[in-house]
Each structure stands twice: as structure tokens, then as C-alpha cells.
Amino acid sequence: MPQLNPNPWFAILVYSWLLLLAIIPTKVLNHTSPNKPTPVSAEKHKTGPWHWPW
């Protein structure tokens, strides 16, 4: 059964994963987010008791 022979296919799998892991992260990390994070103020919001209408 030639399907059980991992000799050429395992090497192809390993080389393709190494190639993808070397190329894809560099392409993804080159993109920057258009929305820069803004600092949140340290001021606490005023909270009051909740009055239920019933």
C-alpha cells in the first residue's frame, strides 16, 4: 500500500509548514492597525444606587 509510505509526503509536509511559518508571520506583522489605542483616564465614574420603579 503506497499510501502508508511516509517517506516523500512527510518531507513535503514538513518543508511546506516551515515555508509557511517563515513567510506568513512576516506578511501579517507588516500590517498596522488604523485605530491606535487611546489611554484611559484614571478618573472613577460616579455610581449611585439603583432605584427600581416598583
Residue, then its C-alpha position, 0 to 999 in steps of 0.5 A: m500500500p503506497q499510501l502508508n509510505p511516509n517517506p516523500w509526503f512527510a518531507i513535503l509536509v514538513y518543508s511546506w509548514l516551515l515555508l509557511l511559518a517563515i513567510i506568513p508571520t512576516k506578511v501579517l506583522n507588516h500590517t498596522s492597525p488604523n485605530k491606535p489605542t487611546p489611554v484611559s483616564a484614571e478618573k472613577h465614574k460616579t455610581g449611585p444606587w439603583h432605584w427600581p420603579w416598583 
